[in-house]
Amino acid sequence: MLTGPAQGRSPPAWIAQRGGVAVQHRLSFEPHLAALARQPAYAFTESLWGSWLRVDLPRLLPAVASALARRGLLAATQLDTVLWTDPDVLFRADVTACGLPVPRILSIGPEAGFGLAHNYGVVYFNVSGYSEHFDGLLAAAAAARWEFDHDQALLSQHFGTRVGLLPDALNWKPYWGAPAAAFRPAWLAAPVRILHFHGPKLSVANCMLERMRADARAAAAWAEQERVDVFKACGGREAPNGSPAWMHVLVNLVFGAYDVDQGALYNESASMVATYVAREEA
């Protein structure tokens, strides 16, 4: 958990009640991000500080190890490699590193297209390999005056093509549709284990899809602004940096999901989440 001027709070009790371990961490480079956020053009970046936790992995892991040790879990845990995910994911099945090649530094999955190492929403770290590059990464950020919209921009710029490729099944996007319906090369076929709600979030996408299913013919004729209006009515928000172009991208991703499988994967995911919540509250 990130802690800092705007984020400081106690770890949620429900994490511990469910066998999880919550670790509070203050970014080692927080002063640089704070200075950046004071610039009007980068004020929005403060809302994205949580994602920078993955950048600070070498400074974060000692606290994780201590927390595991206090609970008697460290001996059964290996921290040579770490699978990191954004919070907007749904684990559809158990995930194991068995069979995954250990990267020299890190491996990532696709952004919006199959089989491309572009998105840091799910990262498989070689801890020692990444740690060797940590100081150089911070030096590169300092040389750029930390002027990045988000941490992925820094990581992508610094590591470039030196990253490994994760299977699509570990960073599947719901707007690709159900795996059986989505087009992809046969060698990428695998059960979807981690569904990443990259772009349109689950509640917003399902709200839009319900309206589209109610009158598909009318929805197909919506002009671009009408699509955006429905997106906003369903709770969709602009990008943190206020870019209108990104909002149009999100809207069109939902329409793409409808074209692929009428949003079946979004709908199935909502049912899975509802079942889990009901079980936890019972």
Sequence and secondary structure as in RCSB ss.txt:
>XXXX:A:sequence
MLTGPAQGRSPPAWIAQRGGVAVQHRLSFEPHLAALARQPAYAFTESLWGSWLRVDLPRLLPAVASALARRGLLA
ATQLDTVLWTDPDVLFRADVTACGLPVPRILSIGPEAGFGLAHNYGVVYFNVSGYSEHFDGLLAAAAAARWEFDH
DQALLSQHFGTRVGLLPDALNWKPYWGAPAAAFRPAWLAAPVRILHFHGPKLSVANCMLERMRADARAAAAWAEQ
ERVDVFKACGGREAPNGSPAWMHVLVNLVFGAYDVDQGALYNESASMVATYVAREEA
>XXXX:A:secstr
 B STTT     HHHHHTT     B  TTHHHHHHHHTSGGGGGGGGGGGGGGTTTHHHHHHHHHHHHHHTT GG
G   SEEEEE SSEEE S    TT    SSEEEE SSSTT   EEEEEEEEHHHHHHHHHHHHHHHHHTTT  SS
HHHHHHHHHGGGSEE  GGGSB GGG  TTTS   GGG     EEE  SS HHHHHHHHHHHHHTHHHHHT  HH
HHHHHHHHTT    TT  HHHHHHHHHHHHHHHHHHTTHHHHHHHHHHHHHHHHHH 
